Amino acid sequence: MLHDLIVAPFGLGFMRRALAGCLALSVAAPPLGVFLVLRRMSLMSDVLQHGVLPGIAVGAAIGGLSVWAMGAGGIVAGLIVALLAGWFARRTGTAEDSQLAGLYLVALAAGVAMVSAQRGVDLTHLLFGSVLAVDNTALFAMAGAATLTLPVLAVIWRPMVLESLDPGFPSSFGGLWHGCFLGLVVISVVSGFEALGTLMSVGLMMLPAIAARHWCGSLAGQVTLSVALAIAASVLGLLISFNVEIPAGPAIVLSAGAFWVVSLVAGPREGLIRRRL
């Protein structure tokens, strides 16, 4: 019985591809989520997951259901949304979060309208993902995103830490580091849309990162634990998706959410039980 539930599903080729892709995302995305939480930019992840949808729709209209065409469109749209939010905030003098909220609502509505107008494009698949859609091309895209993210993050790690802990830290390349970081976030969000969907790919980035803060005080510890939690959520979510027949994206995010709830309740750092005691 346990063999049929746990081992047998990964004997299928599409499940192995989905697992390999989700493992690649689990290694690269959670460290970015840790920095987003540290820099109080968690809302940015929500904006980008909505902001990439119009670009994916444009890519599908131009190049069909090509992963590379939709991915390129999503990356361009995500970068435009991120840059517009900062530009609006600087020009108007208002808080950046209000500009982000407006942008992501408009982007989501525009993306849904554009996708719905195209024949042959499944809106549910784009929003929530499907393990059946993870072919070799999608797998290479997810692995390629991780291969790019980890070395670049290693290069910008120290200045990102210094700027996160001390916003007044003098750096002539501050805008460059921040731009590289946002670019990595956009690439990570777009690379996971085939398996997790545009509305769910951020869950694997943010929930493990938030959960890890309840267990570890050091940045290195949070990054390590968030990756481990993301891997566990990926395996558990894919098994739930296969056996219960629900989309992979919600299953994986719900698994990561369960780890977060346990951390929120029982975690030694600002957990509910600890604070009660």
C-alpha angles and dihedrals in degrees: 000000000000090000091055092048101041112018106028097061091061090054087077118088098229091051092051091050091049091048093049091049094047091048089054090051091045091058097046107031105052095059087056089050091053090056092046090055092044092051092044091242100124091125089060090069091056091049093051095048088057095036095059094058097080090049091051089050092051090048090052091049092052103035104020120231092336114143091215094050094047091042093051091049091049093050092050092047093047093051091048091052092048093049094044092053092055093043093050091049093051095045098045099035091228126129114284093228092064090053090048091053092052093046097049093048092051092043093050093049092046092047094050091047093049094047093046090053092058122083118226095024114112109217093194091055093050093048100042107018133226132231088217089065094059100101126160092278093054090045092053090049093053093044090046091052091053091046090054097040100053099054093043091048089050090054095049095036099101098045090044091053092047093048092045094053096037114028089185093059107129112241127157089200097049093117091049094053092046092048092050090050094051089047090055091050091052092048091049093050093048096044093060100048095096093059102026105021128235093279095050107036091085090057092071089050101047111028097059089045092052092045093050091059089067091059108032132047098191123077092231091052092050092050093049095047094044090055091049092049091048091052091049091048091050094053094043094044094050091050091050091047092052098044099038096035099232126135115283095233097061092040093054094043091048089052091051088046090055090055089050093051091050090049092047091052103036105021116123092225111070092329117157094244092047093049091047091052 
